Protein backbone atom coordinates (compact mmCIF):
# COMPACT_ATOMS: atom_id res chain seq x y z
CA UNK A 1 0.00 0.00 0.00
CA UNK A 2 1.37 3.37 -0.99
CA UNK A 3 -0.57 6.65 -0.93
CA UNK A 4 -2.07 9.17 -3.31
CA UNK A 5 0.68 11.42 -1.94
CA UNK A 6 3.03 9.39 -4.16
CA UNK A 7 1.62 11.32 -7.09
CA UNK A 8 3.08 14.57 -5.78
CA UNK A 9 0.55 16.00 -3.38
CA UNK A 10 2.45 17.81 -0.65
CA UNK A 11 4.64 16.72 2.27
CA UNK A 12 7.91 16.17 0.43
CA UNK A 13 9.43 13.45 2.63
CA UNK A 14 6.24 11.37 2.70
CA UNK A 15 5.65 11.96 -1.02
CA UNK A 16 9.15 10.76 -1.81
CA UNK A 17 8.73 7.64 0.33
CA UNK A 18 5.39 6.78 -1.27
CA UNK A 19 6.82 7.52 -4.72
CA UNK A 20 9.54 4.99 -3.94
CA UNK A 21 6.88 2.38 -3.10
CA UNK A 22 5.17 3.06 -6.45
CA UNK A 23 8.44 2.72 -8.36
CA UNK A 24 9.32 -0.43 -6.41
CA UNK A 25 5.93 -1.83 -7.45
CA UNK A 26 6.75 -1.21 -11.11
CA UNK A 27 10.25 -2.66 -10.87
CA UNK A 28 9.34 -5.76 -8.86
CA UNK A 29 6.29 -6.48 -11.00
CA UNK A 30 8.46 -6.81 -14.09
CA UNK A 31 11.37 -8.50 -12.33
CA UNK A 32 9.28 -11.14 -10.55
CA UNK A 33 6.50 -11.69 -13.09
CA UNK A 34 8.27 -14.60 -14.81
CA UNK A 35 8.30 -16.38 -11.44
CA UNK A 36 4.52 -16.00 -11.15
CA UNK A 37 4.66 -13.21 -8.58
CA UNK A 38 2.33 -10.25 -9.04
CA UNK A 39 3.08 -6.89 -7.44
CA UNK A 40 0.53 -4.07 -7.33
CA UNK A 41 0.01 -0.93 -5.23
CA UNK A 42 -3.14 0.51 -3.73
CA UNK A 43 -2.98 4.29 -3.33
CA UNK A 44 -5.57 5.42 -0.79
CA UNK A 45 -6.25 9.10 -0.23
CA UNK A 46 -7.64 10.38 3.06
CA UNK A 47 -8.57 7.32 5.10
CA UNK A 48 -9.86 7.94 8.61
CA UNK A 49 -7.34 6.73 11.18
CA UNK A 50 -6.33 7.80 14.70
CA UNK A 51 -3.69 10.25 13.45
CA UNK A 52 -6.10 11.92 11.01
CA UNK A 53 -8.84 12.02 13.64
CA UNK A 54 -6.44 13.88 15.94
CA UNK A 55 -5.62 16.40 13.19
CA UNK A 56 -9.32 16.93 12.45
CA UNK A 57 -10.07 17.46 16.14
CA UNK A 58 -7.38 20.17 16.25
CA UNK A 59 -8.70 21.84 13.07
CA UNK A 60 -12.51 21.65 12.79
CA UNK A 61 -12.38 22.84 9.15
CA UNK A 62 -10.06 20.08 7.97
CA UNK A 63 -12.66 17.37 7.36
CA UNK A 64 -14.87 19.70 5.31
CA UNK A 65 -11.85 20.83 3.25
CA UNK A 66 -10.87 17.24 2.50
CA UNK A 67 -14.42 16.18 1.68
CA UNK A 68 -14.98 19.15 -0.66
CA UNK A 69 -12.37 17.60 -2.96
CA UNK A 70 -13.90 14.12 -2.90
CA UNK A 71 -16.85 13.56 -5.26
CA UNK A 72 -18.06 10.62 -3.15
CA UNK A 73 -18.52 13.18 -0.36
CA UNK A 74 -16.66 11.33 2.37
CA UNK A 75 -13.23 10.23 3.42
CA UNK A 76 -12.26 6.60 3.15
CA UNK A 77 -12.65 4.05 5.88
CA UNK A 78 -10.12 1.25 6.48
CA UNK A 79 -12.61 -1.35 5.26
CA UNK A 80 -12.87 0.45 1.89
CA UNK A 81 -9.42 -0.91 1.03
CA UNK A 82 -10.20 -4.51 1.96
CA UNK A 83 -12.20 -5.46 -1.14
CA UNK A 84 -9.52 -4.31 -3.56
CA UNK A 85 -6.77 -5.97 -1.51
CA UNK A 86 -8.66 -9.28 -1.49
CA UNK A 87 -9.29 -9.00 -5.24
CA UNK A 88 -5.61 -8.33 -5.97
CA UNK A 89 -4.61 -11.32 -3.83
CA UNK A 90 -7.09 -13.60 -5.61
CA UNK A 91 -6.86 -15.58 -8.85
CA UNK A 92 -9.47 -13.20 -10.30
CA UNK A 93 -6.63 -10.70 -10.78
CA UNK A 94 -4.13 -13.21 -12.19
CA UNK A 95 -3.29 -10.99 -15.18
CA UNK A 96 -2.86 -7.80 -13.16
CA UNK A 97 0.66 -6.84 -12.19
CA UNK A 98 2.42 -3.51 -11.92
CA UNK A 99 -0.89 -1.73 -11.36
CA UNK A 100 -0.94 1.51 -9.38
CA UNK A 101 -4.57 1.81 -8.26
CA UNK A 102 -5.90 5.02 -6.69
CA UNK A 103 -8.65 4.78 -4.07
CA UNK A 104 -9.70 8.35 -3.49
CA UNK A 105 -13.46 8.67 -3.86
CA UNK A 106 -13.00 10.33 -7.26
CA UNK A 107 -10.59 13.06 -6.13
CA UNK A 108 -8.10 12.33 -8.91
CA UNK A 109 -10.83 12.50 -11.56
CA UNK A 110 -12.18 15.77 -10.22
CA UNK A 111 -8.78 17.38 -9.69
CA UNK A 112 -6.91 15.88 -12.63
CA UNK A 113 -5.14 19.17 -13.29
CA UNK A 114 -3.75 19.27 -9.78
CA UNK A 115 -6.09 21.92 -8.43
CA UNK A 116 -7.30 21.60 -4.91
CA UNK A 117 -10.92 22.63 -5.03
CA UNK A 118 -11.14 23.51 -1.35
CA UNK A 119 -8.58 26.29 -1.90
CA UNK A 120 -10.42 27.87 -4.83
CA UNK A 121 -12.40 31.01 -4.22
CA UNK A 122 -16.10 31.15 -5.15
C-alpha positions as CSV (number, residue, x, y, z in Angstrom):
1,X,0.0,0.0,0.0
2,X,1.4,3.4,-1.0
3,X,-0.6,6.6,-0.9
4,X,-2.1,9.2,-3.3
5,X,0.7,11.4,-1.9
6,X,3.0,9.4,-4.2
7,X,1.6,11.3,-7.1
8,X,3.1,14.6,-5.8
9,X,0.5,16.0,-3.4
10,X,2.5,17.8,-0.6
11,X,4.6,16.7,2.3
12,X,7.9,16.2,0.4
13,X,9.4,13.5,2.6
14,X,6.2,11.4,2.7
15,X,5.6,12.0,-1.0
16,X,9.1,10.8,-1.8
17,X,8.7,7.6,0.3
18,X,5.4,6.8,-1.3
19,X,6.8,7.5,-4.7
20,X,9.5,5.0,-3.9
21,X,6.9,2.4,-3.1
22,X,5.2,3.1,-6.4
23,X,8.4,2.7,-8.4
24,X,9.3,-0.4,-6.4
25,X,5.9,-1.8,-7.5
26,X,6.8,-1.2,-11.1
27,X,10.2,-2.7,-10.9
28,X,9.3,-5.8,-8.9
29,X,6.3,-6.5,-11.0
30,X,8.5,-6.8,-14.1
31,X,11.4,-8.5,-12.3
32,X,9.3,-11.1,-10.5
33,X,6.5,-11.7,-13.1
34,X,8.3,-14.6,-14.8
35,X,8.3,-16.4,-11.4
36,X,4.5,-16.0,-11.2
37,X,4.7,-13.2,-8.6
38,X,2.3,-10.3,-9.0
39,X,3.1,-6.9,-7.4
40,X,0.5,-4.1,-7.3
41,X,0.0,-0.9,-5.2
42,X,-3.1,0.5,-3.7
43,X,-3.0,4.3,-3.3
44,X,-5.6,5.4,-0.8
45,X,-6.3,9.1,-0.2
46,X,-7.6,10.4,3.1
47,X,-8.6,7.3,5.1
48,X,-9.9,7.9,8.6
49,X,-7.3,6.7,11.2
50,X,-6.3,7.8,14.7
51,X,-3.7,10.2,13.4
52,X,-6.1,11.9,11.0
53,X,-8.8,12.0,13.6
54,X,-6.4,13.9,15.9
55,X,-5.6,16.4,13.2
56,X,-9.3,16.9,12.4
57,X,-10.1,17.5,16.1
58,X,-7.4,20.2,16.2
59,X,-8.7,21.8,13.1
60,X,-12.5,21.7,12.8
61,X,-12.4,22.8,9.1
62,X,-10.1,20.1,8.0
63,X,-12.7,17.4,7.4
64,X,-14.9,19.7,5.3
65,X,-11.9,20.8,3.3
66,X,-10.9,17.2,2.5
67,X,-14.4,16.2,1.7
68,X,-15.0,19.1,-0.7
69,X,-12.4,17.6,-3.0
70,X,-13.9,14.1,-2.9
71,X,-16.9,13.6,-5.3
72,X,-18.1,10.6,-3.1
73,X,-18.5,13.2,-0.4
74,X,-16.7,11.3,2.4
75,X,-13.2,10.2,3.4
76,X,-12.3,6.6,3.1
77,X,-12.6,4.0,5.9
78,X,-10.1,1.3,6.5
79,X,-12.6,-1.4,5.3
80,X,-12.9,0.5,1.9
81,X,-9.4,-0.9,1.0
82,X,-10.2,-4.5,2.0
83,X,-12.2,-5.5,-1.1
84,X,-9.5,-4.3,-3.6
85,X,-6.8,-6.0,-1.5
86,X,-8.7,-9.3,-1.5
87,X,-9.3,-9.0,-5.2
88,X,-5.6,-8.3,-6.0
89,X,-4.6,-11.3,-3.8
90,X,-7.1,-13.6,-5.6
91,X,-6.9,-15.6,-8.8
92,X,-9.5,-13.2,-10.3
93,X,-6.6,-10.7,-10.8
94,X,-4.1,-13.2,-12.2
95,X,-3.3,-11.0,-15.2
96,X,-2.9,-7.8,-13.2
97,X,0.7,-6.8,-12.2
98,X,2.4,-3.5,-11.9
99,X,-0.9,-1.7,-11.4
100,X,-0.9,1.5,-9.4
101,X,-4.6,1.8,-8.3
102,X,-5.9,5.0,-6.7
103,X,-8.6,4.8,-4.1
104,X,-9.7,8.4,-3.5
105,X,-13.5,8.7,-3.9
106,X,-13.0,10.3,-7.3
107,X,-10.6,13.1,-6.1
108,X,-8.1,12.3,-8.9
109,X,-10.8,12.5,-11.6
110,X,-12.2,15.8,-10.2
111,X,-8.8,17.4,-9.7
112,X,-6.9,15.9,-12.6
113,X,-5.1,19.2,-13.3
114,X,-3.8,19.3,-9.8
115,X,-6.1,21.9,-8.4
116,X,-7.3,21.6,-4.9
117,X,-10.9,22.6,-5.0
118,X,-11.1,23.5,-1.4
119,X,-8.6,26.3,-1.9
120,X,-10.4,27.9,-4.8
121,X,-12.4,31.0,-4.2
122,X,-16.1,31.1,-5.2
